[in-house]
Every structure is written in C-alpha cells, then in structure tokens.
Amino acid sequence: MGISAKICGLNDMASVSAAAKGGARFLGFVFYPPSPRAVTPEKASVLANEAPEGIYQVGVFVDPNDCLLNDVFTGIRLDFVQLHGSESPQRVAEIKAHTNASVIKAIKVVAPGDIKNAQTYRDVADWILFDAKAPKNLKGALPGGNALSFDWRMLAALEEPAFGLPWILSGGLDIDNLAEAVRISRTRAVDVSSGVETAPGNKSPELVSRFLTRCAAL
C-alpha cells in the first residue's frame, strides 16, 4: 500500500521532478520569507506548472493576510493551504472561504496536551499535520522545518489523534528514521523537508527519490 508523502519546501525544478517521479502525493511550496525554502508566487507558479496532474499542490503559510493569499493564488493553482502559524479556527475558516482551497492545519507538539489542540480545528480543517514544537531557546527557529522530532508514542496512545480528520506526521523525518516513525505513530502520511536536504533550503533530488522509495515500501 505504501505511505503517502508530502515533500515540502520545494524550490527547484530538479527536486520537483524527483518528487513527482517518485510518487509524492503532495508538493509543498513555502510562502514565508524568513524561511530558507521560501519561494515567490512567480517561482512557485513555474515549478507547480511542471508537476503532472493528480499531485496535490500545497502552499505553506504562516498567519497570512488576504493580500499575500491573493498574490499567490493569482498565479498558481493550490489544492491545499497549509497553515503553520497561530491562526484561530475563525481565521482558518475565513482563509478556506477566501481561497476555496482545502486546509491542512499544523499542530505543534512537545507534550501530550498539545495534540488535543487539533480538536479545535476539526470543523474547519480538512487535514491535521503534527509537527515538533521548537524550544524557545532554539536560535533561528522557524515555524516548521527545524529538523526536530517529538515523541511519536504520544500519537500512538490516541485512537483518533486528529479527532476524525486525516493526519500527517512531520518533524525531523528522514530516510533512516522513517520506518520507525511510521511503526510507532501508526501514521499513513508523512511530511519531509530538512530530511531530504544537503543544507537548509537545498533539496537533494537523490534524497527525495530515496525517501519516496522507502515510503512506497512501508
């Protein structure tokens, strides 16, 4: 059956091609300027247009305003908006209506109680993404893509971690720990960014291909 995979932070054609050929279900483009993986709406449009039909296009945002959303959606077809900030359920609903796209809401996890925050979004989100919460003392920490993981057993302890919504495991995944993460968390979908890079923002087509091959085998 295999594990569904989202390759996030794509910013070059070679990696988009590797993700598409490798069977990625989702392609993620980051619209958050402080991130080393950020792309402009214009560049994302060029990259996304090269991807074959049938692969979901995801725009990753952090507390976006309507102006940014309009700029992005003018030039690119996005199937999903991934929200990685402090967006309230009301704001999530507004963004969903404004863009007419499905929503992936990121929930940042360090303790079991954090997972319960997903319940707040079950009526407005379409998917939940569980990611590691960066410690406050981490220098240069980003809303996501920090190569940090959390204790996956916290998800396994819950029958419905996302309260009935489909969910994605993210945070510090790579080729070496993927199988263990899937086994422990029982996820059927994963998100990777830093785990297929040679440096922050530099995707490796080879690592992308190898990661997706491993996903297909699980």
N, C-alpha and C positions, 0 to 999 in steps of 0.2 A: 504493500500500500504506500509506504513512504511517508515522510513528514513534509508538510507544506512549509515553504521557506520564503522569507522576505529578505532581500538583500537591500540594505538601507545605506543612504549616503552616497549613492552613485553620482559620479561627476565626470566620467569619461566614457567614450564610446566603446573601448575595448572591454570594460567591465560590464557595461550594459549588455553587450553581445554575449559575454560569458554567462551572465545571469539568465538571459533568455534561452540560450542553447542548453544550459544546464538544467532547465526546468523550474526556475523560480516561479512561485505563484504571484509574488508581489515585487514591484520595483519601487524603491523609496528615494525620493528627492527632497533634500533638506532646504527649506526656505527660512533659515535662521542665520543671519550674517556672522555672528560670533563663532559659529562652528567652522572648523577647517574643511568640512564637507559641503558647505553651503554652495548653492548654485543660484544663478539669476533665473528669473522666469524665462528669459530668452534662451539660455543654455539648456534649461530643463526641457523646453519645448523641442529643441533639436534632438536631444537624447531620447526623449519619450517617443518621438515620431519614428524612431528607428526600431522600436520594440514591436514584435509581432502582436497581432490581436490575440486576446484571450489571457493576457497577463495583466493583472491589476496594477494600475499606476497610483502611487501613494504620495501625497505631498505632506511633508512633516513640518509642522508649525509650532511655535511657542507663543501662546497668548496673542494670536494675530488680530490685527484690526481689519475692518472691512476693506480699507484701501489696499492693503497687501493682498488680501484674498482676491480682490478684483484684478489686480495686476497679474497675478499668477494664472487665474482662470481665464483670462483673456486669450492666452496663447497656448494653453495646454489642457488636454482632457485628463482630469483626475477622477479616478473611481472612488478614492478614499481621501479624506483629510485625517491625518494623524495629529492629535493634539497632545503636546508634551509639556504644557505649562500648567498654570493654576486655574484653568478655565472652569467656571462653575457649570452645573448642569444646565442652567438657563442659557449661558453663553454657548455651550455646546449645541443646544437646540437651535439657537439663532444662526450659528455657523452652518449647521446642517441645512437649514431652510434657505440660507443665503446662497450656498454653493450648489445645492441639490446633489451633494455627494454623500456617500456613507462615511461614518465616523469610527475611527479607532482611537479610543481614549487611553492614554498611558497612565498607569498607576505605579507610583514609585514605592518600592518595598525595602524595608530594612527589618521590620518586626511583623509578627502575625496580624496585629491590628491594622496594619496598612492595607492588607489585602481587602479588608471589609469596605474600604473606600470605593471599591468597584460597584457596590450596591447602589451608591448614589447616582450612578450613571446608567443603570440598566434600562431605563426608559428612554434614553436619548442617544446612547451609543449603539453601534452595530457590532463592534468587537472591543475587547479589552486587551491591552498589552501590559504585561507585568515586567517592570524594569527595576534595576537596582537603584536605590536612592543614594546619591553621593554624600559622603560625610561633609559636614560644614567646613572642616579644615583642609579639604582637598583643594589644592591650588589649581586654578584654571578649570574647575569642574564645569561641565556642561549639563543641560537638562537631560541628555542621553548620550550614549556613545563614549562612556568613560572607561570601558573595558573592565567594569566591575560586575560581579555576580552577587546573588544573595542566596540564602539557604533554600534550595528548591523543595525541601521537605515540608516547608510551610504550605506550599500549594498542594502537595500530595495529601496533606492532612484534611483537606476540604473536598467534599464530594462535588461541589459546584463552586469553584473559586471565583468565577465571573458571574455568579448568580443567574445562570441560564444562557448567558451570551457566549459565543465562541471566543477563545482567547489565544494569545501569542506569548511565548516566553522569550524574554530578551535579557540582555545584560551579561557581558563577559563571555559569550559563547564563542567557541572556536572549534576547529576540526578535532582537537584532542579531547575536549570535554563534552562534545555534543551528545554522544550516546548515553553517557552517564546522566546528563541533564534531562534527556527525554525519559530515561528509565525512572528516575526519581520523581520528576514532576508530573509525569504522565501526559505531557503536552502533545498535541498533534500539529502544532505550528510553532515555528521559531523565527526569530529576527536576529540578523547579524550585521555588524558594521565594522567595528575595530578588529574583530576576529578574522577578517579577510583583507587586512591591510598590512603594508610593509612599514607605514608611518601614518600618523593621523591625517586622514584625507586622501591617502594614496592607496586606492584599491588595487589588489593583485588579481588579475583575471585567472591566474592559475589557482590561487587560494579560493576564489569564488567557485570555480569549477569543482575543486576537490570537496569543498563544503557541501555543495549540492549533490554530488555523488554519494556522500555519506548520508545525507538526508534521505535520498531515494532508497537507500539500503535498510533504513530503520522501519 
